[in-house]
Structure formats: structure tokens, C-alpha cells
Amino acid sequence: MNNAPRDAYIKFYLTLILLAGILVLFIVWTGWLKPVGLIGLLLVMAVFPEKTKKIPSVIRSNYWFKTPLYLILAFLLAIFFRVFVAEVYTIPSSSMEQTLLPGDKVLVSKLRYGPYLPASLKEVPWLNVFYSGNNQKQSKYRETGRRLKVCGQFQRNDVIVFKHPQSHQAYIKRCVGLPGDSLRLRGETLYANGKQVQLPPTLKHDYLIDTQAKEKLKSWMKNQNASLKILPKEKMKANLTLAAKTKLRALPWLDSLVLMTDSVKNHVYERKDRPNYRILQREGRSGLIYGDSLNTGWKDFSFGPLYIPKEGATIRLNEKNLELYRHTIERHEGHQIKQNKEQILIDGNKRDHYRFTRNYYFMLGDNRCHSSDSRSWGFVPESHIIGKAEFILFSNWHGKVKWKRFFKGIK
């Protein structure tokens, strides 16, 4: 007895069941009901198996129909991968040296924390050229959008790609503050909830160096492939990793090695030396840590304790807290704040407390003295986070390929 027709039908129906199962799981995961129509199509195919089974043979036999169909399917699969699985980003600056270098092509996993379900064509790669909707409406969705559920969680020291809270451009930094944390920075040492945070070995700072053996220092710096700049008052500045700093400090001919903080810069560069002073000292700065109206006395390397907002957490509103969290409450929480004498009005109502409705994160660059990060522009809402940087695919900067950085992990 020939069982070939029966086996063909079994294979056919198993394929339909598998496709229907995948669609059902996708609908459950995303809550997106549009693929329900595809399940209906599969049911129709199951009712009329004889006619349905002819479709693949027709497609394979017609070159002019087969080729465009395969190209379209490959295009849709690539879009699905970029939206829900992973994406590649290029490192544009040195703010994450030595962890990441300019020109590194980084694979960013969206499954680690869960991808965001696109609200419109604007959020869909390659198809966004057809988008003609309201930008303001789309921006509002990104503030309130829904992240799909996965098993991964945010971890301190993760290297994360996110949308900048103000410009909405893609940035990459190290997440040092999680929702509910209390952060404090003292020089090179970072504390979270009173405990010292373990620093990555690739972390870099600028150091003020004093030595009489300048030629030895120049030779040592060249061997370390580190930069060295000559400053006024016969001082020198080096951009070093923590490991290189430890090696340099152990050398007998070194007189002093000091972190280049604002107070150190003020000592080396006099105000009258305007051109040089502006190279290292950012004047007229504004932001979370050193806003124009703040009287905290906080600086780039001396701030805190600073509370990182957490969904459902409540803070007391006073003059200091209002300035620290005003931007977050107004821009990301969607409220209007006014001060009337000693009263604080939120949406016209007198308030002395505020309860946050979202989770926020604090980001720092690994090249701490040359990084624009949360010290300047504040907290990053969870809705702005794209994914975790997993590893470097390859590195190409101004046409120069760095072979040692192929498929290198990110720590």
C-alpha cells in the first residue's frame, strides 16, 4: 500500500500547525492583533489543502514570481530582526574609551531587556521613509510605550544603547545607576547605596603629572600608547586607564599623579589664560549636577548622594529636589511645574511630594573626563533604552581596520 499521499498530507498539516503556533506566540508576546488575519489564512489553507499544495510548485516554476517573492521575504525578515532581535551601531566618539573605540561596530541585543513594539512606520527600519505622521504624537508614544517581556534584567555596569533624553539620538554609555539607587561619586570612586561600585579595568581618567624625568615619562607613555599633553607651570596631563595609572604610580621617578578635577584645573589654568582654560574647563555648564540655578556645590567628580527615580517611589519636594528632578517631571512625566513664593504647584495643584510613574537610569562614559553623560543631561527613562551592547563585530575607523577588535566581547 502506498503511504506517500498520506505522509504528504501529514507533513502539510504539521507545517500549518507550526506556522499557526508561531503566530499565536507572537500575538501573545506582543499583544499585536494584526497577525490574526494570517491565522485565518492558514485556516483557509487547511480547508482547501489540494489547492493550497499547488501554490509552492507554481511559485518554484515561475522565475519572475519566485525571485521578487524571496527578496520581499528576506527584506521582511531583516526588518523583523532589527526591530525585535538586534541591531548594529557604530561608535562615533571617544567617550567610552578604552572599552569602545571610535569606528567599532557594536551588536546591540534588544532581546536582553525586551524590544519596544513599534507604534508606527516611523519606528520601523527602512519602512520609516513612508512615514508622514505627527512627530509630536510619536514622541509621546516613546515616553509611554510598552516594552515586550523577556527574561533579562538591567544590571549595573551594563553598556547600554539608548535614545538621548533631549536630542533622541542614539548614545552608548555604561549604566551605573538603577531605579531606586542612591549614587555618590568621590573622585574616581563611585558608590551605590553606600557600597563601592566595582570599576571596569578599561575606565579612563585625565591625570595631572609632575616629574623631573620628562623624557622617561614621554617614552613610557609612548610604550603604553597613551596620550600626553604639556600644560602650563611645567605640568603634564595624561589620559590613562586604571591599570596604566597603577603602573605609572609605582615608577620611582614620578613625583605626583593627581586626578584632573575642576579644582585641579582651576589651579593649573588661570582665568586670564582664556584660550587654554577653555580647552579643559567647560564654562557656563548646565544640567543635572551643575545647573545654573543649583546651589549644591556638586561637580563632575564630586556629587551625591543622588536618588535615581523609581516607578512608584515618592520624593519630598523642596528647592534642591525641585531643581534636580524638574526636567524629569516636566519632560518625561508630562507635568507642568510652577513656583509661587514658597509654594510648588504641579499642574496648578499645591504639592510637597511627588510620586514617579516611570523607571530611570544614570549613565556615565568610561572616558570620564571626556564624556557628555547623565552628569550633564540627567536621567534616562526606561522607554528610551534600546538594548545592551553585547560585543564588537569589527572596527573600521577612517578606512583603517583594527583586526584585534573582531568579535570582541564588551565588559
SEPAMI-500862 format. One record per residue (C-alpha): residue in one letter; x, y, z. Coordinates in steps of 0.2 Angstrom, whole numbers. Layout:
% residues N
{pamar "A"; {X; Y; Z}} ...
//
This chain:
% residues 411
{pamar "M"; {0; 0; 0}} {pamar "N"; {7; 17; -5}} {pamar "N"; {8; 29; 10}} {pamar "A"; {16; 43; 1}} {pamar "P"; {-1; 54; -1}} {pamar "R"; {-5; 51; 17}} {pamar "D"; {13; 56; 23}} {pamar "A"; {12; 72; 12}} {pamar "Y"; {-4; 77; 20}} {pamar "I"; {3; 74; 37}} {pamar "K"; {18; 85; 33}} {pamar "F"; {7; 98; 26}} {pamar "Y"; {-4; 100; 41}} {pamar "L"; {11; 99; 53}} {pamar "T"; {18; 114; 44}} {pamar "L"; {2; 123; 45}} {pamar "I"; {1; 119; 64}} {pamar "L"; {19; 125; 67}} {pamar "L"; {16; 142; 57}} {pamar "A"; {0; 145; 67}} {pamar "G"; {9; 141; 83}} {pamar "I"; {22; 153; 79}} {pamar "L"; {9; 167; 75}} {pamar "V"; {0; 163; 91}} {pamar "L"; {15; 165; 102}} {pamar "F"; {20; 181; 93}} {pamar "I"; {2; 188; 96}} {pamar "V"; {3; 183; 115}} {pamar "W"; {21; 191; 116}} {pamar "T"; {17; 207; 108}} {pamar "G"; {-2; 209; 111}} {pamar "W"; {-2; 214; 92}} {pamar "L"; {-19; 208; 85}} {pamar "K"; {-15; 212; 66}} {pamar "P"; {-7; 195; 63}} {pamar "V"; {-24; 187; 67}} {pamar "G"; {-28; 188; 49}} {pamar "L"; {-14; 177; 44}} {pamar "I"; {-20; 164; 56}} {pamar "G"; {-37; 165; 46}} {pamar "L"; {-27; 162; 30}} {pamar "L"; {-19; 147; 37}} {pamar "L"; {-36; 140; 42}} {pamar "V"; {-42; 143; 24}} {pamar "M"; {-27; 134; 18}} {pamar "A"; {-31; 119; 29}} {pamar "V"; {-49; 118; 22}} {pamar "F"; {-43; 118; 4}} {pamar "P"; {-27; 108; 5}} {pamar "E"; {-27; 102; -13}} {pamar "K"; {-27; 119; -20}} {pamar "T"; {-15; 126; -7}} {pamar "K"; {-2; 112; -10}} {pamar "K"; {-1; 118; -28}} {pamar "I"; {5; 136; -23}} {pamar "P"; {23; 131; -19}} {pamar "S"; {25; 122; -36}} {pamar "V"; {18; 137; -45}} {pamar "I"; {30; 148; -36}} {pamar "R"; {45; 137; -39}} {pamar "S"; {41; 135; -58}} {pamar "N"; {39; 154; -61}} {pamar "Y"; {56; 163; -60}} {pamar "W"; {48; 181; -62}} {pamar "F"; {36; 177; -47}} {pamar "K"; {48; 167; -37}} {pamar "T"; {63; 179; -36}} {pamar "P"; {54; 195; -31}} {pamar "L"; {44; 185; -18}} {pamar "Y"; {60; 178; -10}} {pamar "L"; {68; 196; -10}} {pamar "I"; {52; 203; -1}} {pamar "L"; {53; 189; 12}} {pamar "A"; {71; 192; 15}} {pamar "F"; {68; 210; 17}} {pamar "L"; {54; 207; 30}} {pamar "L"; {64; 195; 39}} {pamar "A"; {78; 208; 41}} {pamar "I"; {66; 221; 47}} {pamar "F"; {59; 209; 60}} {pamar "F"; {77; 205; 66}} {pamar "R"; {81; 224; 68}} {pamar "V"; {65; 228; 77}} {pamar "F"; {64; 213; 89}} {pamar "V"; {81; 205; 90}} {pamar "A"; {97; 215; 87}} {pamar "E"; {104; 230; 78}} {pamar "V"; {122; 236; 74}} {pamar "Y"; {128; 253; 80}} {pamar "T"; {144; 262; 76}} {pamar "I"; {154; 271; 90}} {pamar "P"; {156; 289; 84}} {pamar "S"; {167; 297; 98}} {pamar "S"; {180; 293; 112}} {pamar "S"; {168; 295; 127}} {pamar "M"; {169; 276; 130}} {pamar "E"; {187; 273; 128}} {pamar "Q"; {195; 261; 132}} {pamar "T"; {180; 250; 132}} {pamar "L"; {174; 255; 115}} {pamar "L"; {184; 265; 102}} {pamar "P"; {178; 276; 88}} {pamar "G"; {174; 265; 72}} {pamar "D"; {169; 250; 82}} {pamar "K"; {153; 241; 75}} {pamar "V"; {144; 235; 90}} {pamar "L"; {130; 222; 90}} {pamar "V"; {116; 228; 102}} {pamar "S"; {104; 215; 109}} {pamar "K"; {86; 220; 110}} {pamar "L"; {80; 204; 117}} {pamar "R"; {91; 207; 133}} {pamar "Y"; {79; 219; 140}} {pamar "G"; {64; 217; 128}} {pamar "P"; {61; 226; 112}} {pamar "Y"; {48; 240; 110}} {pamar "L"; {33; 237; 99}} {pamar "P"; {33; 249; 85}} {pamar "A"; {19; 262; 86}} {pamar "S"; {20; 267; 68}} {pamar "L"; {31; 266; 52}} {pamar "K"; {42; 279; 60}} {pamar "E"; {49; 266; 72}} {pamar "V"; {52; 253; 58}} {pamar "P"; {69; 252; 50}} {pamar "W"; {69; 256; 31}} {pamar "L"; {50; 257; 30}} {pamar "N"; {51; 274; 40}} {pamar "V"; {54; 283; 24}} {pamar "F"; {35; 281; 21}} {pamar "Y"; {30; 289; 37}} {pamar "S"; {21; 305; 36}} {pamar "G"; {13; 306; 54}} {pamar "N"; {13; 318; 68}} {pamar "N"; {31; 319; 76}} {pamar "Q"; {24; 325; 92}} {pamar "K"; {12; 311; 94}} {pamar "Q"; {26; 298; 90}} {pamar "S"; {37; 306; 103}} {pamar "K"; {23; 305; 116}} {pamar "Y"; {22; 286; 112}} {pamar "R"; {40; 284; 116}} {pamar "E"; {38; 291; 133}} {pamar "T"; {23; 279; 137}} {pamar "G"; {27; 264; 125}} {pamar "R"; {27; 246; 130}} {pamar "R"; {42; 235; 131}} {pamar "L"; {39; 217; 127}} {pamar "K"; {43; 205; 141}} {pamar "V"; {59; 194; 141}} {pamar "C"; {69; 186; 155}} {pamar "G"; {83; 198; 155}} {pamar "Q"; {85; 212; 168}} {pamar "F"; {95; 228; 169}} {pamar "Q"; {111; 226; 178}} {pamar "R"; {123; 239; 185}} {pamar "N"; {138; 242; 174}} {pamar "D"; {129; 236; 158}} {pamar "V"; {135; 245; 142}} {pamar "I"; {118; 251; 135}} {pamar "V"; {112; 260; 119}} {pamar "F"; {98; 272; 122}} {pamar "K"; {90; 287; 114}} {pamar "H"; {97; 304; 122}} {pamar "P"; {84; 311; 133}} {pamar "Q"; {84; 328; 124}} {pamar "S"; {91; 325; 106}} {pamar "H"; {84; 307; 104}} {pamar "Q"; {100; 302; 95}} {pamar "A"; {107; 285; 99}} {pamar "Y"; {120; 286; 113}} {pamar "I"; {130; 272; 121}} {pamar "K"; {136; 273; 140}} {pamar "R"; {138; 262; 155}} {pamar "C"; {123; 261; 166}} {pamar "V"; {130; 265; 184}} {pamar "G"; {113; 269; 192}} {pamar "L"; {97; 258; 193}} {pamar "P"; {80; 264; 198}} {pamar "G"; {79; 267; 217}} {pamar "D"; {98; 268; 219}} {pamar "S"; {107; 282; 229}} {pamar "L"; {123; 287; 219}} {pamar "R"; {138; 296; 226}} {pamar "L"; {154; 300; 217}} {pamar "R"; {170; 305; 225}} {pamar "G"; {185; 307; 213}} {pamar "E"; {187; 290; 205}} {pamar "T"; {176; 281; 217}} {pamar "L"; {158; 278; 214}} {pamar "Y"; {146; 272; 227}} {pamar "A"; {129; 265; 225}} {pamar "N"; {118; 263; 241}} {pamar "G"; {133; 266; 251}} {pamar "K"; {144; 252; 243}} {pamar "Q"; {158; 255; 232}} {pamar "V"; {155; 250; 214}} {pamar "Q"; {167; 239; 205}} {pamar "L"; {175; 249; 191}} {pamar "P"; {179; 241; 174}} {pamar "P"; {198; 239; 170}} {pamar "T"; {195; 250; 154}} {pamar "L"; {189; 265; 164}} {pamar "K"; {200; 281; 160}} {pamar "H"; {203; 297; 168}} {pamar "D"; {214; 313; 165}} {pamar "Y"; {228; 314; 177}} {pamar "L"; {240; 329; 181}} {pamar "I"; {258; 323; 181}} {pamar "D"; {273; 331; 189}} {pamar "T"; {290; 323; 186}} {pamar "Q"; {308; 329; 183}} {pamar "A"; {311; 314; 172}} {pamar "K"; {300; 321; 157}} {pamar "E"; {309; 311; 144}} {pamar "K"; {307; 295; 153}} {pamar "L"; {288; 299; 155}} {pamar "K"; {286; 303; 137}} {pamar "S"; {295; 286; 132}} {pamar "W"; {284; 277; 145}} {pamar "M"; {268; 285; 138}} {pamar "K"; {273; 280; 120}} {pamar "N"; {275; 262; 125}} {pamar "Q"; {258; 262; 134}} {pamar "N"; {250; 270; 118}} {pamar "A"; {243; 284; 129}} {pamar "S"; {241; 302; 126}} {pamar "L"; {252; 315; 135}} {pamar "K"; {249; 334; 134}} {pamar "I"; {261; 348; 140}} {pamar "L"; {252; 361; 152}} {pamar "P"; {257; 377; 159}} {pamar "K"; {268; 378; 175}} {pamar "E"; {278; 363; 168}} {pamar "K"; {264; 351; 172}} {pamar "M"; {258; 337; 160}} {pamar "K"; {242; 329; 158}} {pamar "A"; {239; 310; 153}} {pamar "N"; {223; 301; 149}} {pamar "L"; {225; 284; 157}} {pamar "T"; {216; 268; 161}} {pamar "L"; {216; 262; 180}} {pamar "A"; {228; 249; 176}} {pamar "A"; {240; 261; 167}} {pamar "K"; {239; 273; 182}} {pamar "T"; {243; 260; 194}} {pamar "K"; {259; 255; 184}} {pamar "L"; {264; 273; 182}} {pamar "R"; {262; 277; 201}} {pamar "A"; {274; 263; 205}} {pamar "L"; {288; 271; 195}} {pamar "P"; {302; 279; 206}} {pamar "W"; {305; 294; 195}} {pamar "L"; {287; 300; 197}} {pamar "D"; {284; 315; 209}} {pamar "S"; {265; 316; 209}} {pamar "L"; {249; 309; 200}} {pamar "V"; {233; 318; 203}} {pamar "L"; {215; 316; 196}} {pamar "M"; {211; 331; 184}} {pamar "T"; {196; 338; 194}} {pamar "D"; {188; 355; 192}} {pamar "S"; {198; 362; 207}} {pamar "V"; {214; 355; 199}} {pamar "K"; {211; 363; 183}} {pamar "N"; {207; 379; 191}} {pamar "H"; {224; 378; 200}} {pamar "V"; {234; 374; 184}} {pamar "Y"; {224; 386; 172}} {pamar "E"; {222; 404; 177}} {pamar "R"; {207; 413; 172}} {pamar "K"; {217; 426; 162}} {pamar "D"; {223; 412; 151}} {pamar "R"; {207; 411; 142}} {pamar "P"; {211; 401; 126}} {pamar "N"; {220; 387; 136}} {pamar "Y"; {207; 387; 150}} {pamar "R"; {193; 384; 139}} {pamar "I"; {201; 368; 132}} {pamar "L"; {199; 359; 149}} {pamar "Q"; {186; 369; 158}} {pamar "R"; {168; 369; 152}} {pamar "E"; {161; 386; 157}} {pamar "G"; {143; 390; 159}} {pamar "R"; {138; 372; 161}} {pamar "S"; {120; 367; 164}} {pamar "G"; {112; 351; 168}} {pamar "L"; {108; 339; 182}} {pamar "I"; {123; 340; 193}} {pamar "Y"; {129; 358; 190}} {pamar "G"; {114; 368; 184}} {pamar "D"; {114; 387; 184}} {pamar "S"; {101; 388; 197}} {pamar "L"; {108; 374; 209}} {pamar "N"; {117; 378; 225}} {pamar "T"; {123; 360; 228}} {pamar "G"; {141; 363; 225}} {pamar "W"; {142; 347; 216}} {pamar "K"; {155; 344; 202}} {pamar "D"; {159; 331; 189}} {pamar "F"; {169; 321; 201}} {pamar "S"; {160; 326; 217}} {pamar "F"; {142; 324; 219}} {pamar "G"; {128; 315; 229}} {pamar "P"; {120; 306; 237}} {pamar "L"; {108; 307; 222}} {pamar "Y"; {92; 297; 221}} {pamar "I"; {88; 288; 205}} {pamar "P"; {69; 289; 202}} {pamar "K"; {60; 273; 203}} {pamar "E"; {42; 269; 197}} {pamar "G"; {30; 271; 212}} {pamar "A"; {43; 280; 223}} {pamar "T"; {39; 296; 231}} {pamar "I"; {51; 311; 235}} {pamar "R"; {49; 326; 245}} {pamar "L"; {49; 342; 235}} {pamar "N"; {60; 356; 241}} {pamar "E"; {71; 369; 232}} {pamar "K"; {85; 357; 229}} {pamar "N"; {75; 342; 224}} {pamar "L"; {64; 353; 213}} {pamar "E"; {79; 358; 203}} {pamar "L"; {86; 341; 202}} {pamar "Y"; {70; 332; 196}} {pamar "R"; {61; 347; 187}} {pamar "H"; {67; 342; 170}} {pamar "T"; {62; 323; 173}} {pamar "I"; {45; 328; 180}} {pamar "E"; {41; 340; 166}} {pamar "R"; {48; 332; 151}} {pamar "H"; {46; 313; 154}} {pamar "E"; {32; 313; 167}} {pamar "G"; {22; 326; 157}} {pamar "H"; {18; 339; 171}} {pamar "Q"; {19; 357; 172}} {pamar "I"; {29; 365; 187}} {pamar "K"; {27; 382; 194}} {pamar "Q"; {34; 390; 209}} {pamar "N"; {24; 404; 218}} {pamar "K"; {34; 411; 233}} {pamar "E"; {37; 396; 244}} {pamar "Q"; {23; 385; 236}} {pamar "I"; {27; 372; 222}} {pamar "L"; {12; 370; 210}} {pamar "I"; {11; 354; 199}} {pamar "D"; {-2; 356; 186}} {pamar "G"; {-9; 370; 196}} {pamar "N"; {-10; 360; 212}} {pamar "K"; {0; 363; 228}} {pamar "R"; {12; 349; 231}} {pamar "D"; {25; 345; 244}} {pamar "H"; {28; 327; 237}} {pamar "Y"; {29; 319; 220}} {pamar "R"; {27; 301; 215}} {pamar "F"; {36; 295; 200}} {pamar "T"; {27; 284; 186}} {pamar "R"; {42; 278; 177}} {pamar "N"; {59; 270; 180}} {pamar "Y"; {75; 280; 176}} {pamar "Y"; {94; 276; 174}} {pamar "F"; {110; 285; 177}} {pamar "M"; {123; 284; 163}} {pamar "L"; {142; 288; 163}} {pamar "G"; {155; 286; 150}} {pamar "D"; {170; 276; 153}} {pamar "N"; {182; 290; 147}} {pamar "R"; {175; 300; 162}} {pamar "C"; {184; 317; 159}} {pamar "H"; {179; 317; 141}} {pamar "S"; {161; 311; 141}} {pamar "S"; {144; 320; 140}} {pamar "D"; {133; 309; 151}} {pamar "S"; {120; 310; 165}} {pamar "R"; {130; 322; 174}} {pamar "S"; {125; 335; 161}} {pamar "W"; {108; 329; 154}} {pamar "G"; {101; 319; 168}} {pamar "F"; {92; 303; 170}} {pamar "V"; {87; 291; 155}} {pamar "P"; {69; 285; 155}} {pamar "E"; {67; 266; 153}} {pamar "S"; {57; 269; 137}} {pamar "H"; {72; 277; 129}} {pamar "I"; {83; 262; 131}} {pamar "I"; {86; 252; 115}} {pamar "G"; {97; 237; 121}} {pamar "K"; {113; 230; 128}} {pamar "A"; {129; 231; 119}} {pamar "E"; {135; 213; 118}} {pamar "F"; {151; 213; 108}} {pamar "I"; {161; 221; 94}} {pamar "L"; {158; 214; 77}} {pamar "F"; {173; 223; 69}} {pamar "S"; {182; 240; 69}} {pamar "N"; {185; 252; 55}} {pamar "W"; {190; 270; 58}} {pamar "H"; {194; 281; 43}} {pamar "G"; {197; 266; 32}} {pamar "K"; {209; 258; 45}} {pamar "V"; {203; 240; 50}} {pamar "K"; {208; 235; 68}} {pamar "W"; {209; 216; 67}} {pamar "K"; {212; 213; 86}} {pamar "R"; {194; 220; 89}} {pamar "F"; {185; 207; 78}} {pamar "F"; {171; 198; 88}} {pamar "K"; {177; 206; 104}} {pamar "G"; {166; 205; 120}} {pamar "I"; {161; 220; 129}} {pamar "K"; {163; 220; 148}} 
//
